[in-house]
C-alpha cells in the first residue's frame, strides 16, 4: 500500500433509537461523526446522516471502504453499499480496544439493547445482551424524561444534584414507572427520584445483562446512555470501580464498523474498490415494500428494497426462495 | 387400511425410526405431521396449557394438525430408556393432557414404558409392542415380524447417528469433517462447534430458528450431542458430585463436560427451551462448569415462541466472530514466537 494516499473508511451504525456515522482515516483516527435519531425510519435517517456527513467533510473525500452495524445493519448495508456487515458486539469491542487496548469490560447501553462485552488480552472472551426485557435501556430513560417533562440531556445533571436517592423497583420497566409515580405522589423531590431511577437501571443492568460476568477494570461505558452522568455515578457506586467514558461514546458502534471496513479491505491482498454507492445516496430514491408469501404454511413476510426502481435486495423467507443476493 | 398419526415433536425425534417401520410392517398407514411451521406454532400456542415448555406446546400443535386425518394417534407414555434414570415427566402425561384438553380426538394408543421402574425391559417392551400390534392385526407372527424389523431398523439408525470413539477422535484432530459442505470462503481454518440440545430442538428448524443452517453458512462443522458416543457421556456423568436425574440432560451436559475437559472444539452452543425444567438444571450446571474451564467459550440460547430472530442471529454472529478473532490472534502470537 502506498503511504502517500490517505484512505478513509465510513462506518454506519443504525440502531432502534439513533443512527450514527463515523469516518476514520487509515490510522483509525476519527475524522468526523454524525449522530441523529432513527425515528423509526432507518432508510431516511441513513440518507439524512450521509447528507450531514457530506456537508461536514465535503463530497470530494473518497471512501475506500464502508461498514454497517446495528440492528438495522443488513438494511443499512444495502442502502449505503457496505463492504462489510457486522454485528454490534464485534464493532463495539473493536472501537473500545482502539481507544484503550487494556480494556477488560465494555458496557454498552443503547436505545433498546444493552450489552456487556468481556475482553481479556485484547480478545473478546464473553458477551451478553439483554433478552426480552428493555428495562435498563435508553428508551426507558427517554420515556421517563418526557413523562417528567425534563429534556433527556438534563437528566444526568439533575441526578447528580441529589444527595439522597429514592429507592425504585428496577426489576421491570412497567413496575419501575408505577413505583416512580408512587414516590412522586409521596412528595419526593424530582432529583431524588431521577437519581433513584438511574440506580435502579444500573442494578437492573448488572443483575440481568451482567449476571455472572467477571467485570474487571478498566471498564468502558459507551452508547447513548453514557451521556447520562447519573448512570455513570450509579455504576461506580455498585461496581466500586472507576468507569471510563470514551470521548466519542455515542458513535463507538460506527467507529467500530469503520475499523471493520478497513480491516476487511486491508486483509484482501488485491486492492478492490469499495462497494460504497457514493455521497449522492441522499439524492437516490429508496423504496421498501413488503408482502406475505403464501407458498407454504410458514407465511413469511418478505421485504423488497429498490434503489431508483431497481430491485437491490429482498429477504424474509425462511426457505430462501425470494432472497436476492448481490 | 388403518391410519395411525405420529406427531413430529418431542420424542418422535428419538424414536421415529423405530415406530415408522413397526406400523408399516403391521400394515398401517403412517401419517406424520409436517415439520413445524408458523401455522402449527400458532395452533400450539393458542391451545396448549400456558405453563408447558415451548416444545411440549409444539407437540400439542402437531397432534391437533393430525387429529382429523387419522384413525389413531400414537402417543406413548414414555418414562425413559436409561437403566436407572428417567426422562421428562411431561412425556408420560402427553396423551392424558391432550385427551382432557381436546374433545372428539381419535383414540390414542398410549403404551407405557419406563425401564428405570424395574422389570425385564425386553420383556416389557415386547409385551407393549404386542399389545399395540393387536390393534392392527390378529396375526401374532405378523406382529413379531414387525417388532423384529423395527428394532433392526432402529439399531441401524442409531449406528449411523451415534459416531464411534475412533471417528470422534479423528474429528477432534481435524482429520475429518462430519458434515458435508464447503470450507469457509476466506480460506480460514474450519471452526468446530459442539451443538448441544434436545433432539427435538436440534432437528426442528422452526423452533431452533434453523441454527444448523446459520452455523453452516458461517463455515462451521458441528457435532451434536445426539452423535456423541454413549460411553463418554456416562463417563462424564460419573464426575458430577451428584448424578443427573434426567435421561436426555445427561446427553446434553455430558457432551458439554466432555468438550470443556478435552478442549477439542472452538466453542459450544447450548440450545435450551424456555420453561423446560430439566434444561434449567443442566443449563445452570453447564454455565458453572464453563466458568471453571473458561478456555472453551459456551453460548447458551433460550428459545420460545417469543424469541426474536434478529437478536438470536446477532448473538450467533458475535459468538462466531469471537471464536474467529481469538483464533486469528493466537495465530499471530504463534508466528511472532517463531520469528523470535
Interface residues (C-beta under 8 A of the other chain):
Chain A: X71 X86 X87 X88 X89 X90 X121 X122 X123 X124 X125 X126 X127 X129 X131 X132 X212 X267 X296 X297 X298 X299 X300 X318
Chain B: X34 X37 X38 X39 X40 X186 X205 X206 X210 X287 X291 X294 X297 X302 X306 X308 X310 X311 X314 X315 X317 X318 X319 X321 X322 X325 X326 X329
